[in-house]
């Protein structure tokens, strides 16, 4: 189908408290009164953007994964967001794409935020993820990835929607609000970006500014400062029309990414 219904949750997060976050998210998601195809939560939605990976990491069969299975099944939709995962003695900032039947895909954050020492506590991923939902090709990414357009380049029209989950601080919100429309326009794709709100445990304030931008840079949804659980629809025909009217993706430079 050409129409995709998305529910974004720009939420406050309880610092390093998995149980409290899952309880709160369950309560708030309970106010959803319409069907949706996709629920999007922020980066590290069960803990906040914490570097205490050793104490907060869960296994892939942990409580947050089980919670995601329950929520996807309950709302009969995909639910996504990133969590802290330990696997083979390494820690990952891992986005989970959980389907209502309990199957999932995952993406490990490629670009770790050195300024916040994320690279000292987590292992970077090396592979992009492309998933399909109702005929849409979707590329999930995490926060700092937004600053790296080559990593997110829509080579060979691999995706129709770029999905960003984040814990992006208010004092760099101008960058966030500028980069998201740029990624949409240059890749001729929708960009759905979901951030958190409120102060974290380091007293860093997050202003949200979650948004949806269409392939021409038009704002479909934008919400600063306040917590917001919001459902909207996007139409794949807008992608098709944008690429047909200005077919510049086919003229893009060819390149190959290699691991460093």
Buried (B, 14 or more C-beta within 10 A) or exposed (E): EEEBBBBBBBBBBBBBBBEEBBEBBEEBBEEBEEEBBBBBBBBBBBBBBBBEBEEBBBEBEBEBBEBBBBBBBBBEBBBBBBBBBBBEEEBBBBBBBBBBEEEBBBBBBBBBBEEBEBEEBBBBBEEBBEBEBBEBBBBBBBBBBBBEEEEBBBBEBBBBBBBBBBBBBBEEBEEBBEBBBBBBBBBBBBBBBBBBBBBBBEEBEBBBBBBBBBBBBEEBBBBBBEBBBBBBEBBBEBBBEBBEEEEEBEEBEEEEEEEE
